[in-house]
Amino acid sequence: MDLSLLKHLPAVAFAPGQVVITEGQPLAGLYFLESGEVEVLKEGELIAEVYEPGAVFGDMAFLLGTTPTATVKALTETVFRHVSDPAVFFATTPGVALHTATILARRLDSLNRYLVDIKHQFRDRSDHLGMIDEMLDALMHKHPRNIPRRPQDD
């Protein structure tokens, strides 16, 4: 993505160790990484380290109308471009909306590839692990629905 599309947005800096987004807490907008490196944690487990300029954080919570499903923490000095009103921002900057959709599609594609790999590993199991194949099959072939969050996620 052409980062010049974000230059008019306020720059927000975070020191190493500072939390940008907290899992389960209200979202304060979207954050587009300009420089630095962050880690993404879900329930305390590291799920990604991100350093690519243009990466977006808070998008899933905004689009699903929920609280963030992961914590984002700065690993190095980081600078983000902050969007306080994502709905207006996406409506007025279709190029950035398309960029965000592409990132989400890449995430989904990676997850699908991983799930298929797991299905292959457990397909012929006759013990309790064989149920994994059935559960993944159900997840991969049903149309996504609005899944209510657990009470602690509200």
N, C-alpha and C positions, 0 to 999 in steps of 0.2 A: 504494500500500500504506500502511496505517496504521503509521507508524514506531514507534508506542507498543508494538507487538508485539516490538520489538527492544530496548527500553529496559533490560531486565534483563541484556543481554549486555554484556561489558566493552567500554568505548570505547578505541580505539587511535588515537593521533594520529601523522601523518606530516608532515614538513616538505617544502617544495617541493624536488623532485629526489630524494627518498627513494623507494626501490623497495619496493613493497608485496608483489608476487608476481613471481618470476623465472621466465621461460620455461625449462622443462627441469629445474627444481630441485624437490625435494619440496615438496608443498603443506602449509602450516601451518594449514589450515582455510579457512573462507569469510569474506569481508569484505563487509559491507553498507555502502554509502556513506551517511553521515549528512550530511556537509557537505564542500564543497570540490570540486576538479576533478582528474581524473586523465587520463593518456593510456595507451592500450593499444597495445603494439608487438609485432609478430610478426616475428621474424628481423630486428629493427632497423627495420622499416617501421611507420610510424604507421598504425593501422587504425581508431582511434576516440579521441575525447575525450569523457569522460563527466562530467557534473555533476549528474545527476538523483538526488536523495535516494532511497534504496531500491535503487539499482543493486547487483547482486551480482557478486562476482568470486571465481573459484576453483570455480565450480559445474560447469563442464564437466570439469575435471580430476577432481573428486570423483566425479561421476556416471559417468565413463568409466574410473575407476580408473587414471589416468595422471598424469604430471607436467603442470604447466600448459603450455598451448600458446602462451601469450603472456606478456609482461611488463607489469605495471601499475605506473605511476610517478606519484607525486603532482606536480601542476603548481602547486598552491596549498597552503596549510595545509589538511590534510584530516583528517577524523575518520570512522572506520569503527566499526561494531559487529562484533565478532569472534566467530566460532563455531568452537570447537576440535574439536567432534565433530559433523560435519554429519549423520551417519546418525541419531543420537539426536535432534538438533534438528529435522530434517524430520519424523521420526515423531511428535514431540510438538507440533509447530506446523504443522498442515495449511494454515493460511492463508498462511504464509510459503512452504511448499512449492508451493502453487498460484501464488503471486506469482512464484516462481523459474521454474516451468514456463511461465508466461505470457511472461516475459522471453525464455526460450529459444525459444518459438514465434515471437515477434517477430523474433528474430535469424534464424531459419530462413526465415521468410517474406521478409525483406529479401534474404537470399542467393538464394532461389528466384527472386525478381523480377529480380535482377541477372543470374542465369544465363539466364533466359528472354530478357532483353534482348541478352545476348551471342549466344545462339543465333540470334536474329533477324538480328543484324549479319553473321554468318558462314554463314548457311544456304545461300546460293547460290554460295559460293566453290568453285572447282574446283582451287585450288592447295593447298598444305600447310595453309593456315589453315582450309580446309574440314573438316579433321579435328577442329577444335574443336567443331563442331556434333555430330559423332558422339560425341566424348568426353563432352560435356555431356549428350547424350541418354542415354548409359549411366549417368552419375552420377545423373540425375534420375529414372530409371525402375527402378533396382534397389533392392531392400530394403537399408537400411544394415546393414553387418556390422561386427564388431569388427576394426578395421584396426590391425595391429601398428605400433608406432612404430619409427622408425629407431633404431639403437643409441645415437646421441647424445641421444635423447629419453628414454631409460630412466633 
